[in-house]
Amino acid sequence: MQISKAFVQRFHKLRVDRDFAGAERELEALRGRLARAEWGRGYLAALEGMLTAYRNRNDKYALINRFPSSKEEVAPLLEEFRLKSKSYVSSDYDRGFFHAWADFAQLVAEGLIEVEKPTEVKEEELESPAS
């Protein structure tokens, strides 16, 4: 299944601009078309995960918050996501999931989406305060 580049670019622009309500509306429109098939469920899960992780910009473990911004750094990730999205040993769900990441990486590589680095969080800020 093919998702239009315009949709993907619009969704990620809304996400980067922190217009989460707009990004959710875009996802809802896509849900009606994709939720019936495993590939679509995987694609949607990736977008939902990106949106959720982006809401919490200080999650240093989320890939979307550590994604490289230069074309040179993105190229190997893009290739890996493309390979996984076409792999016959992966499930349809996994192929959809990695296709969503490949779409995102392609937009970053083309310079159509800017990758914002999260605010640095010190290790001691991540620890819970002592009771």
JOWOBEL-V307760 format. One line per field, one symbol per residue. ss: DSSP state (a for helix, b for strand, c for the rest). phi: phi as a letter, one per 30 degrees, with the letter a starting at -180 (. if undefined). burial: # if it has 9 or more other C-alpha atoms within 8 Angstrom, else .. Layout:
ss = ???
phi = ???
burial = ???
This chain:
ss = ccccaaaaaaaaaaaacccaaaaaaaaaaaaaaacccaaaaaaaaaaaaaaaaaacccccccaaaaccccaaaaaaaaaaaaaaaacccccaaaaaaaaaaaaaaaaaacccccccccccccaaaaccccc
phi = .ccdddddddeddddddicdddddddddddedccddcdeddddddddddddddddcddddcdeedcddcdedddeddedddddddcdddddeedddedddddedddddddidbdccddddcdedddddddd
burial = ......###.######..##.##..##..##..##..###########.##.##..##.#....###.#.#.###.###.##.##....#.##################...#.#..#.............
